[in-house]
């Protein structure tokens, strides 16, 4: 399965979104794919605040969870819609070693460094430009992470490109460093293809015959087969059908919060990564990525304690995350695909999302 070509009917415009507590302005960019799909993103964290798409009856809903105000995004940390970095997911003991040199990272989830630490990429203000290639405009976000930020070595120059055309959203990541470091970038939208209520009735397909079991701190351990377990999504399966099974891995994570190792080969630089379907609305989201794995998180820690967009209390399973990435804690597993980036090298990653209403 290859990613579709991007048609050239898209357009983009910017507007003010507000000011941070320190007075810096934040802009919102609206990307219109020209076929009913509209994406909204702000320069704080590259946060995608909205993905609007029609259902089988033409009714348009926002398919990602979010918050009402800029202050909410600045002060709260649910990771809604952010660019995840420098390192998506967890690094055990907030520590890594590169070429015999130890680096202490910020521990922000018990002893783990999660999603890049406290001042992660989703909390940073990115610069923004628009570029057009082949008649298709893109939003290009850039951020320079200084050497030592959250403990990570090297000054990391990062750019993330959002391109929306037709029914397709493409995300291209690129980074360079001046010292050996680790990089693992991803995106953290909480999807609900119905636009409201629970996403646990969605059907999910993951082309993966193995996943990583986790320990009590949700750090990956063994690579295990999905056969005969609640982690087998090789055929479309309702997410909620087995999420409360008596399985110790589900108990540890309070649901799904694991990394699946994708079976599919690369084609045109990406591989099939996931398919999410909502029978009620008819919407389908297919994903391709250049990454070797995908983290599926069923929104286990959404507990209704804080309101989301429109004052709605988001609860467990109201949105689910599908994050293409290298495996969590890869720096401690030299036999897994490496996340090390060295001077003179360029980190590149691509994820493609296609939204449709078949039939």
SULSULSUL-V654267 format. One record per run of one state. SS is the DSSP state (h for helix, s for strand, l for the rest). FROM is the first residue (numbers start at 1). TO is the last residue. If there is no record, write none. Layout:
BEGIN
SS_FROM_TO / SS_FROM_TO
END
This chain:
BEGIN
l_1_10 / s_11_19 / l_20_24 / s_25_32 / l_33_33 / s_34_34 / l_35_37 / s_38_42 / l_43_43 / s_44_44 / l_45_47 / s_48_54 / l_55_59 / s_60_62 / l_63_63 / s_64_64 / l_65_69 / h_70_75 / l_76_82 / s_83_84 / l_85_86 / s_87_87 / l_88_89 / s_90_91 / h_92_94 / s_95_98 / l_99_100 / s_101_104 / l_105_108 / s_109_109 / l_110_111 / s_112_114 / l_115_120 / h_121_123 / l_124_124 / s_125_125 / l_126_126 / s_127_133 / l_134_135 / s_136_145 / l_146_148 / h_149_151 / l_152_155 / s_156_166 / l_167_167 / s_168_177 / l_178_180 / s_181_182 / l_183_183 / s_184_184 / l_185_185 / s_186_187 / l_188_190 / s_191_191 / l_192_202 / s_203_205 / l_206_209 / s_210_214 / l_215_219 / s_220_225 / l_226_236 / s_237_238 / h_239_241 / l_242_247 / h_248_253 / l_254_256 / s_257_261 / l_262_266 / s_267_267 / l_268_269 / s_270_277 / l_278_283 / s_284_289 / l_290_292 / s_293_297 / l_298_302 / s_303_307 / l_308_308 / h_309_311 / l_312_312 / s_313_315 / l_316_319 / s_320_325 / l_326_329 / h_330_332 / l_333_339 / s_340_341 / l_342_346 / s_347_356 / l_357_359
END
